[in-house]
Amino acid sequence: MKTNEASWDRIVRVVLGLALLSLTVVGPHTWWGLVGLVPLLTGLVGFCPLYRVFGMSTCPVAK
């Protein structure tokens, strides 16, 4: 797995993932907040499988 996310992309994913996960604790208390695990994990790892499928990359080194 090569990194295919730039640092700004990773930061956005982690923040979005944490915001979605907060829906399980604060707010409407919905289980849909667990969807936030996907952007959180891809942001922490630095690899997005969908970017690989579509041949995309936001990482300037990986291009």
KAMOBEL-V406768 format. One record per backbone hydrogen bond with DSSP energy under -1.0 kcal/mol. NH is the residue of the N-H (numbers start at 1). CO is the residue of the C=O. If there is no record, write none. Layout:
BEGIN
NH_CO + NH_CO
END
This chain:
BEGIN
4_46 + 10_6 + 11_7 + 12_8 + 13_9 + 14_10 + 15_11 + 16_12 + 17_13 + 18_14 + 19_15 + 20_16 + 21_17 + 22_18 + 23_20 + 24_21 + 25_22 + 26_22 + 30_23 + 33_30 + 34_31 + 35_32 + 36_33 + 37_34 + 38_35 + 40_36 + 41_37 + 42_38 + 43_39 + 44_40 + 45_41 + 46_42 + 52_48 + 53_49 + 54_50 + 56_51 + 58_4
END
